[in-house]
Amino acid sequence: MGEAIIAGLLRAGKIRKQDIIVSDVNGNTRERLEKHYGIRSTSNNADVVLESDVIILCVQPRDMAHALESIRNSISSEKLLISIAAGVTTDFIQRVLGKKQDLVRAMPNNPCTIGEGMIVITLAKDTSERRMEEAFEVFSSVGRTLTLEEHLFDAVTGLSGSGPAYAYLFIEALADGGVKMGIPKSTAVTLAAQTVLGAAKMVLETEEHPAKLRDLVTTPGGTTVQGLCELEEGKLRASCSRAVERATQRAKELTV
C-alpha cells in the first residue's frame, strides 16, 4: 500500500520524486523502490521523520508499536503523521508516542494500486482541520476519499477495506457462469470485470440508488429477472451483508 501511494503521488504530479524518502528493513525492497521510482531510501525510520513534513506509517498492525518507538524522539509537533494500519487507533498511537501529535488515520484499499481506491480518513483528537486538507491532497492521488468518525473504522475495514476481495469473488463467479455456458475463460473474465466496473461507475456518477438502476435493467418476464431470482434464492444479499458484519467483528477483535 505504501508503494501504491508513492506511485499515485508521482503519477498525479503532486510531489517530486526527490522529495520522497522511504524506510524499509529489507534492502532488496529499498533498492527496487529507488530504481523504479527514482526516490531515496533508508533503513532508519528516524531519517524519514527528520527529512519529512508528512510521514505515512505503512506498517503491519503488529509492527506499529515498534515503528512508533523508533520515531518517538525524532518527530516534532509541526509534522503530520498519517497511519494506514488497520485496527490501530489514534489513541494507541498518541499513547505510544507519549506526546501531542497532529495525526490522521486512514483506511485505504487494494485498488489504490491503480488509482481507483476508496480511502476513508479521520482526524485524531485536537488535530487541526487543515491537516484533513493535507491528507485529502495525499490520498486523492490514489482514489476517492471521504471522512468518517473513527468509531466507524472497523465497519469501514469490513466494507471497503475487505470489499475488493468480495468483488473479486463475485467477478470470478460470474465468469464461471459464462464458461459454463460456453464462453472462453479469458473472455468471460473480461466480460464479468467490465460489467462490474461499469455498474459501479453508474452508481457513483448518476448518484442513483442501486435498486433504481437495477430496475432499469430488469424488464418483466425477461432474462435479468430470472437471474435475480436465482441470486435471491441463493441469499446473495444476506451473504454479502453478513460478510461485512463478520469482517467488522474481526476488525474489532484486532483493534488496539
N, C-alpha and C positions, 0 to 999 in steps of 0.2 A: 504493500500500500504506500509505503514511503516513496518507492520508485515511481509509482503512478502519479503521485503529487509532483515529483520533480519533473516528470515528462509533461504533465499538464501545464505547469507554470512556464516551462520553456516553450512549449507549443503555442501558448497564448501570448507569449512575449511579455509576460508580467514581470519577469526578472531576468537579469543577465546571468549567464552560466558561471561567470567568475564571482558572482555574489552568493553562490550556493556552496555550502560545505556540509558534508555528511560524516557521521562517525559510525563505524561498524567494527566488531571484533574480528570479523572474517576478512583476512587480507585479500582473498580472491574476489570477494564481493566489492571491496573498495576499488580494486584495480579495474574491475569490469565497469563500475559506475563512472570512474574517471575517464576511461577510454570512450565509453558510449556517449556520455553527456558532456564531457569536457569540464566537469566540475572538480572541486577539490575534495579530499577526504582525509580522515584521521582516525586513529584508533582511540583517541582520547575525547570523551564526551565534553569535558570541560573546555576544550579548544573550540568546539562548536558554539558553546554558550558565550564565550568571551568575544567571539567574532560576529555574533548574530544579534539582530534586533527581534526576530521572531524565531522561536525554537519549537519544532514539531517533534513530539515524542511518538515515534512509530515502533513501539516495542510490544512484545507479548505481555499480557497482564501479569504473568508470573515473574517477569523481569523488571516490572515498573519500580518497585522499591529500590532495587539496586541502581537503576538508572537515575532515579531522583537523588539518591545519596551521592552519586558521582558528580552531580552538578550543583549540589546544595550550597557549596561555598563559592561558586563562581557566578551564579545567577543573581541579577540585581533587579530591583523593583520596577525599573523602567522598561524591562524587556517583557515581551508577550510569550507566554508558554501555552502551547496547544497540545492536548493529548488526544490520541485516537484509539486508546486502549479500551476494549470492551470490558465493562464491569468495574472499571476503576473510577471511583467518584472523585469529584473535585475536592471534597472534604479530605479524603485519604491523601491526595497529592499535597494539599496545603499542610496537613499534619506531618508528613514525612519531610517536607522542605523546612518546616519549622518557622515559616515567615510568611507575611502577606505577599502574594504574588499575583499579578494580572494573569488570569488563566481562563482558557476556553476549552471545553470538552467537545469533541466531535465524534460522530459515528458515520463514517463513510462506508461504501460497499464496493464489491468487486468490480462493477462496470466503470469505476473511476479510472481503471487502467486504459480505457478507450475514450475517456472524456464524457461518459454518459452515466456517471454515478449519481446516487442520491445521498446527500450529506445533511445530517441534522446537527446543529450546534447549539450550545448553551453557555451562558456566562457563569463563572464562579461568583460566589458572594463577594460584593464590594469591588468587582471588576467593572471598569467604566464601559459605557455603551460604545464609545469609539473603538474599543477593542473588537466589538462584534463586527464593525465595518472592515477591520483589518482581516478578520477570519473569513468573512464573505469574499474578500478580494482573493485570498488564497484558494479557497475551495470552489469558487465559481469557475476556475480553470479546469476542473475535473468533473463537473456535473451540476446538478440542480441543488441548491442549498436553501434550507429553511431553519427556523428556530423553534425549539420546544423547551419546556421546563425539564430539568434534569430528572425529576421523579418518573418521567415517561421514557427514559432512555433504555430501560430493559425491554419495554414493549417495542421501541424502535429497533433494537437489536433483533427481536423476534420477527419483525415485519420486514423492514428494508435491509437490515444487516444480513439476515439469513435468507431473505426473499429471493435473491438471484438463484440460489440452489433449487428452490421450489419451481421457479420459472424454467430452469434448465430441464428439470424432470418432466414438466408439462410439455415442453418442446420435444423432448425425446419420445414421450408417449404419443403425441400427435404424429410424429414422423413414423413411429412403429405402425400406427394405424394405416398410414399411407403405403408403407412397404407391404403390409398385409393385403392391401387392395391392388398391389402390382406396381407401385411407383418405385423406381430405383432409390436406394437408400440415401445417397448424397443429395438427390433432388428432393426427396421427402423432407430431409433436414432443412434444406434451404426454404422450401415452401412453409414449413412449420415456423421456423425462426422469423422469417419476414412477416408472416401473418401476425405473430405475437407482437413484433416490433411495431407494425402498422396500427394494430389495435391499441397499443399503449400510447402511441402518439396521438391517436384520435381522442383518447380520454384527456390527455394533457392539453392539447391545442384547442379542442372545442369546449373544454371545461363542462361538458355534459356528464350527467351521471352514467356510469357504465350500464345500468339497466336500460336506460333510454336508448343508448347506442346499440345494445343487444337487440332491442325490439325492432330497430331499423333493419336488421339483418334477418329477422325471423318472420317469415310470411306464413299465414295459416295453411296447414297441411303440407308445408314444404319440407325440404331436406334438413334445414337447420333445426327446426323444432324437434325433429326426431333425434338428432344428435344431442340436443339439450336435455331432452327427456332421459336419455341414457346416462348423461352425466349426473343428473339429479338423482336417478335411481342408484347410481354408484356413490352418492353422497360426496361428490367433489367439493361442493360449497362447505359442508360441515368439516370435511377433512382439512381443507385449507385453513379454515378458522382455527381448528384445533392445533394445526402445525404452528401457527403464530403463538397460540397460547402456551404450548409446550416449550417452545424455544424461549419465550419470555420467562417462564418459570425457571428454566435452566440458567438464563442470564442472571436472574435474581439470586440463585444459589451461588453464583460465581462472583457476585458483586462485593467489593470491599470499600 
